[in-house]
Structure formats: structure tokens, C-alpha cells
Amino acid sequence: MSTVKVLPLLEPEAVAPCCPPLTERPLTADEAERSAVMFKALGDPVRLRLFSFIASHEGGEVCVCDISDVGVSQPTVSHHLKKLKEAGLLSSERRGTWVFYRVEPMVLAAMGQLLTCAGAA
């Protein structure tokens, strides 16, 4: 008799691009607010380095245990990762005692779309 319980996989929520290209039309107040949250989170050099490290990491995800040498202590790294996650730029998954972070692909697409010229899209 097996006691293994199979749980259904949850599909990640799709994040729709937040805004049209800046050259297409003026942003609404809501679009500007959503965009500002993302860019504000990346406005800190440590957060930008962390985001870049995770985005460029082989396999698309990084264990928090593998993040080092960003010029701040581990508690500060955790704080910055939390801010990036709150801004919707990262998602995380706990595996045992470690947390793995990944960049949300739709977020990169949304940020890229916002900064693309309307005619070049």
C-alpha cells in the first residue's frame, strides 16, 4: 500500500504585458504605476545585479545558496530578492531548506515591449 500522494501541477499565472510601447500613446495612470514598480525595483544597483545574475544563469533559475559576491551581506541579498519578487520580477520556489529564484519571462517581454518603438514591434 503506497502512501504517496500525487498533487496536481499549478499553471503559473500569465502576466500580460503591462503597457503598449511608449511611442504608441501616453500611458494611463494604472499602466504608469505598474511600470514604475518594476523599474523602481531595478533602480538599485544591487537589485539590478541580482536580476541580471538570475536572468543570465544557466537553467533559468538560481538557488539563493549560489548567490554571492554582490557586495552586500546575505541578509541584504534576501531583502533585495524580496523586493524584486514583490515587484513581480522574480518568482521563487522552496525546495527543502533552499529557495530557488527565476525571472518571470512575461515580465521581460512586458518591459521590452514598453521600451520598443511602436513601428519596430
N, C-alpha and C positions, 0 to 999 in steps of 0.2 A: 504494500500500500504506500503510495507516494504522497508526501506532504508538500510537494512543490506546487505553488500557486502561480498560474500564468496570468500576468496583468496585461491589459491592452496598452498598446503604444499610443501616446497622445501626439497628435499632429501639432507642430509648432504654429503659433498664430502668425498668419501672414501680415506683415507690416506693409501697408500700402504706401507708395511714395507719397511724401507729405505735401509736396508742392510742385507746381509747374516750374520750368526754368525761369530764372529771374528776369530774363529778357523778354519773356512772353507777355507778362502782365504784372501789375503790382500784387504783392502778397496780401491776403486777408490778415486780419489780426490773429486769428487762430493759426494760420499757416506760419506766420512770423514767430509766434510763440513756440510752436513745435520745433521749428528750425533753430531758433535761438538756444533752446535747451541742449540740442545736440552739439552745436558749435561752441557753446559756453563750456560744456564738459571737456571739449578738446582744446580749449584755450589755455589750459595749464600744460607746461612743457612735460612734466612727469606723466600726466594722463595721455598726452599725445604719444610719448614714447611707449607707454604700456599698450595703447591701442595699436600702434604700428607693430610692436613686437608680437602681439597676439594675431593680428591680421596677416602677418607675413610668416607665421610659424608653420612648419610642415605639418600637414594633417588638419590644419584649420582650428586647432584648439591647443590650449596650454594649461598645464597643471600649475596651480599657484606655487607649488613647491619648486618649479623650474624658473620662476621669475626672480631675478636678482640683478644686481649691478645697474640699478636705475637711479642711484644717487640718494635714495631715501631708505629708511628702515622698513622692515616687513609690516609693522602695523600701519605705516603710512601708505605702503603699497596696497594693503587691504582697503584702506579708506578710499584711495583713488579708484580702485576697481569697483567699489560700491557706487561711487559717483558715476562712473561710466555705465554701470548696469542700470542705475536709476534713470539715466538719460536715454535708455533704450538702445545703447550702442553695443552692449555685450549681453550675452546670456550665460548662465552658469549651470553646472550640474555637479552635485556632490556624489563622490564615489568613495565610500569608506570615510577616511579622515581627510581626504583631499577634495578640493573644489577645482573643477576644470572650467575654463572660460573660453568662449568663442565669440567672434564678431558676428553680428546678425547680418547676413548677406543682403537682405532687403534694405537695411539701413544704409549700407554703402551705395546701393543703387539709388536710393532716395536722395542722398547727399550729392551724388554725382549728377543726378537729373537736375537738381536745383541749380548747380553751378554750370550747367551746359547751356550753350547758346540755343535758343529755340529753333533756329534754322539748321543747326548741326545735329539735332537729336534724331 
